Amino acid sequence: MLCPYCEFKESKVLDSRHIDAASIRRRRECESCKKRFTTYEKIEMTPVMVIKKDGRRESFDRDKIKYGLIRSCEKRPVSISKIDEIVDSIESEVNKMFIDEIETTRIGEMVMDRLKDVDEVAYVRFASVYRQFKDLNTFVKELESILSERGEINNEK
């Protein structure tokens, strides 16, 4: 770290304080001129690009996931804090993958995996938009898969 006063290359850290989870404030003293100065260190996160179904790429946006969840959970007993928890866990999982790009289909599956455990009606709403059900039969098949997982489907045909 160059001293802002004399441009000497060596300084010692006198004090360090965390500002938030991703940045630190350091108080330093130049070893040459003995003047003090403050530096800030911040974790550099490379943005994750999302590959859309049509091939376009855009930056990962947690607000888009949150908006989709809010719409799916409308008039359902799912709190905003639970929605935020889901979004936080998805964002954390994506960041832990250490990847530069991720497909929207993968993010959609993450959302559905979490939403299925929270509220099945909201899950079906999200799935109907995400999977773009073409007709009633595909919708019924999705409902049957949920019921069979719960052991509530009658296998009589």
C-alpha positions in Angstrom: 0.0 0.0 0.0 1.5 3.3 -1.1 1.5 6.1 1.5 -0.7 8.9 0.1 1.8 11.5 1.5 5.3 10.3 0.6 4.5 7.3 -1.6 6.6 4.9 0.5 5.6 1.3 -0.1 5.5 0.0 3.5 2.9 0.7 6.1 1.7 -1.0 9.2 -1.9 -1.7 10.2 -2.8 0.0 13.5 -6.5 -1.0 13.6 -8.9 -3.1 11.5 -12.7 -2.9 11.8 -15.4 -4.8 9.8 -17.8 -2.4 8.2 -20.1 -5.2 6.9 -19.8 -8.8 5.8 -17.8 -7.8 2.7 -15.6 -4.9 3.7 -12.9 -3.9 6.3 -11.7 -0.4 7.3 -8.0 -0.3 8.1 -6.1 2.5 9.9 -2.5 2.5 8.7 0.8 4.3 9.5 3.5 4.9 7.0 6.8 3.5 8.1 8.7 6.3 6.5 6.9 9.6 7.3 4.8 8.2 10.2 1.6 9.8 8.9 -1.6 7.9 9.3 -4.2 7.2 6.7 -7.3 4.9 6.3 -7.9 2.3 3.6 -10.9 0.2 2.8 -10.9 -3.4 1.6 -13.9 -4.9 -0.1 -14.4 -8.4 -1.4 -14.5 -8.3 -5.2 -17.4 -10.5 -6.4 -17.4 -11.3 -10.1 -20.9 -10.9 -11.4 -22.6 -14.2 -12.4 -24.2 -14.0 -15.8 -27.6 -15.7 -16.4 -28.1 -17.4 -19.7 -31.7 -16.9 -20.7 -33.7 -19.5 -22.7 -33.3 -17.5 -25.9 -29.5 -17.3 -25.4 -29.3 -13.8 -24.2 -27.1 -13.1 -21.1 -27.7 -10.7 -18.3 -26.4 -10.2 -14.8 -27.9 -12.3 -11.9 -30.7 -10.3 -10.3 -32.0 -11.5 -7.0 -34.9 -9.1 -7.3 -36.3 -11.0 -10.3 -36.3 -14.2 -8.3 -38.0 -12.4 -5.4 -40.6 -10.9 -7.7 -41.5 -14.3 -9.2 -41.8 -15.7 -5.7 -44.0 -12.9 -4.5 -46.3 -13.4 -7.5 -46.5 -17.1 -6.8 -47.1 -16.7 -3.1 -49.8 -14.0 -3.6 -52.7 -14.7 -1.2 -50.9 -17.6 0.3 -49.6 -17.9 3.9 -46.0 -17.3 3.0 -44.2 -14.4 4.7 -41.9 -12.0 3.0 -39.2 -13.1 5.4 -39.6 -16.7 4.1 -39.4 -15.4 0.5 -36.2 -13.5 1.4 -34.8 -16.6 3.0 -35.4 -18.6 -0.2 -33.8 -15.8 -2.3 -30.8 -15.6 0.0 -30.3 -19.4 -0.1 -30.5 -19.4 -3.9 -28.1 -16.5 -4.2 -25.7 -18.1 -1.8 -25.8 -21.4 -3.6 -25.1 -19.7 -7.0 -22.1 -17.8 -5.5 -20.7 -20.9 -3.8 -20.6 -22.6 -7.3 -17.8 -20.3 -8.3 -19.1 -20.1 -11.9 -19.3 -17.2 -14.3 -22.6 -18.3 -16.0 -25.7 -20.2 -15.0 -28.8 -21.1 -17.0 -32.2 -19.8 -16.0 -33.5 -23.4 -16.0 -31.1 -24.3 -13.2 -32.2 -21.2 -11.2 -35.8 -22.1 -11.8 -35.2 -25.6 -10.5 -33.6 -24.2 -7.4 -36.7 -22.0 -6.8 -39.1 -24.9 -7.3 -37.1 -27.3 -5.0 -37.4 -24.8 -2.2 -40.9 -23.6 -2.9 -42.3 -27.2 -3.0 -41.4 -27.5 0.7 -42.9 -24.1 1.6 -46.3 -24.0 -0.1 -47.5 -26.5 -2.8 -50.0 -24.1 -4.3 -47.3 -21.4 -4.8 -45.1 -24.2 -6.2 -47.7 -25.1 -8.8 -48.2 -21.4 -9.7 -44.5 -20.9 -10.2 -44.2 -24.2 -12.1 -47.0 -23.3 -14.4 -45.3 -20.1 -15.5 -41.7 -21.5 -15.4 -42.5 -24.7 -17.2 -45.0 -23.0 -19.5 -47.6 -25.7 -19.3 -49.0 -26.1 -22.8 -52.2 -27.8 -21.9 -54.2 -29.2 -19.0 -52.6 -32.7 -19.3 -49.1 -31.3 -18.5 -50.6 -29.4 -15.5 -52.4 -32.5 -14.3 -49.2 -34.6 -14.6 -47.3 -32.1 -12.4 -50.1 -32.3 -9.8 -50.0 -36.0 -9.9 -46.2 -36.0 -9.3 -46.7 -33.9 -6.2 -49.4 -36.1 -4.9 -47.4 -39.3 -5.6 -44.4 -37.8 -3.7 -46.8 -37.3 -0.7 -48.2 -40.8 -1.2 -51.7 -39.4 -1.8 -52.4 -40.5 -5.3 -54.8 -43.3 -6.1 -53.1 -45.6 -8.6 -56.4 -46.9 -10.0 -57.0 -46.3 -13.7 
